[in-house]
Amino acid sequence: MQAFALGGPKGPPSAPPTIPPIIINPFNRETPAPAIDPRLPPIGRPVMPPPGPRQRV
């Protein structure tokens, strides 16, 4: 009776979701986007190292 209380016998394991196929269209003339991120210009002035120690007179 407990098997019926838990919903019956367990069925076969389900298959993992399939990956959709990649369709390559030879008639598409659009240029694909670059595969890398574009470089962003630096913000503000570059970081300078601290000055050396001062000499006492």
N, C-alpha and C positions, 0 to 999 in steps of 0.2 A: 504494500500500500504506500510505502514511502516514495517509491519511484513515481507514482502518479501525483503525489503531493508536490514533487519538485519539478513537474513539467514533463515527465516521461524520460525515456532513455535519450542520451545525448546523441545528436546526429554527427555526421562526418565533419571534420574541420573545414572551415570555409577557406577558399583560396585567397591569397593576398590580392589587393587591387592591381589591375594591370596598368602598365605605363602606356599612355597613348603613343601611337607611332609618330615619328617625325616625318612630315610630308615635305619633300623638297620639290618646289615648283620651278621647273626650268624657265617658265615664261614670266616669272616675276622679275622685273627690271629694277626694282627699288634697291638702293644700297643698304645693306644691313648695318645696324648700329655697331659701333666699335665694341670689342669684347672687354675693354678695360675702361676704368673710370677716367674721365678727363682730368688733367692736372689743374688744380685751382691756384690762382696767383697768391703769393704770400700776403698775409695781412700785416700792415704796418712795417716798421723798420726791422731789420734783422737783429737778432739778439747778439750783443757784443759781450766779450769777456770782461770781467771786472778789471779796473786799472791795477797796475803793480803797486807795491808799497812806496810811500813817499820817503824821500831822503830828507833828513833833518840837517839844518845848517849850523 
